[in-house]
Structure formats: structure tokens, C-alpha cells
Amino acid sequence: MHRTTIMLPEDLKLQAVEYARECGLSLGEVIRESLENWLKNRSQRLVSDPLFHNVSVYDGPVPEDYSINHDKYLYGEESDFH
């Protein structure tokens, strides 16, 4: 094992310490277990993310300045969004 130092928000550390105490584990064990579970399940999170379920993609010509003037193209020249 390698020693690693991490910075945690105080409330997160307190919650982790309390959980470790309740389970009879060390803080290191809780962090290792949590990281292992997160890494193991990361592909499931990407698959279940609704953003990735949207298969409608526009595939056609786009004006070169679309990223800058998208409001103009979406709402017209005179818009309250400008």
C-alpha cells in the first residue's frame, strides 16, 4: 500500500469518521472501500445518465459563428435574451 494524503471538507470527514466508528472500521478502510465501489460502478453511472440516452443529434450544416451567436439563430435578431 502507498500512503496518500487527501483534503476533505470537514463535514465529509466527520460523516466518514462516524460511519467508520459505527461499522468498526478505520477511516482508511472506509475511504478505500468507497473509492473501489465508485470506480467499479463508474461505467454504470455513464450508461444511466439521461444525457447519454438522447440519440437525436443534428448532422448538417451549421453557421461558423453559431457558438457565438446562438441566441440570434435560436430567438431571432430582436430578443429579450440579448
ChimeraX attribute file (.defattr): number of C-alpha atoms within 10 A of each C-alpha:
attribute: neighborCount
match mode: 1-to-1
recipient: residues
	/A:1	3
	/A:2	4
	/A:3	4
	/A:4	5
	/A:5	6
	/A:6	4
	/A:7	6
	/A:8	9
	/A:9	7
	/A:10	9
	/A:11	9
	/A:12	10
	/A:13	14
	/A:14	12
	/A:15	11
	/A:16	17
	/A:17	18
	/A:18	14
	/A:19	15
	/A:20	17
	/A:21	13
	/A:22	9
	/A:23	10
	/A:24	11
	/A:25	13
	/A:26	14
	/A:27	16
	/A:28	12
	/A:29	12
	/A:30	18
	/A:31	15
	/A:32	12
	/A:33	12
	/A:34	12
	/A:35	12
	/A:36	11
	/A:37	11
	/A:38	12
	/A:39	11
	/A:40	10
	/A:41	11
	/A:42	10
	/A:43	10
	/A:44	10
	/A:45	10
	/A:46	12
	/A:47	11
	/A:48	10
	/A:49	10
	/A:50	9
	/A:51	9
	/A:52	9
	/A:53	10
	/A:54	8
	/A:55	7
	/A:56	6
	/A:57	6
	/A:58	7
	/A:59	6
	/A:60	5
	/A:61	6
	/A:62	9
	/A:63	9
	/A:64	8
	/A:65	9
	/A:66	12
	/A:67	10
	/A:68	8
	/A:69	13
	/A:70	12
	/A:71	16
	/A:72	14
	/A:73	12
	/A:74	10
	/A:75	12
	/A:76	12
	/A:77	12
	/A:78	9
	/A:79	10
	/A:80	8
	/A:81	9
	/A:82	10
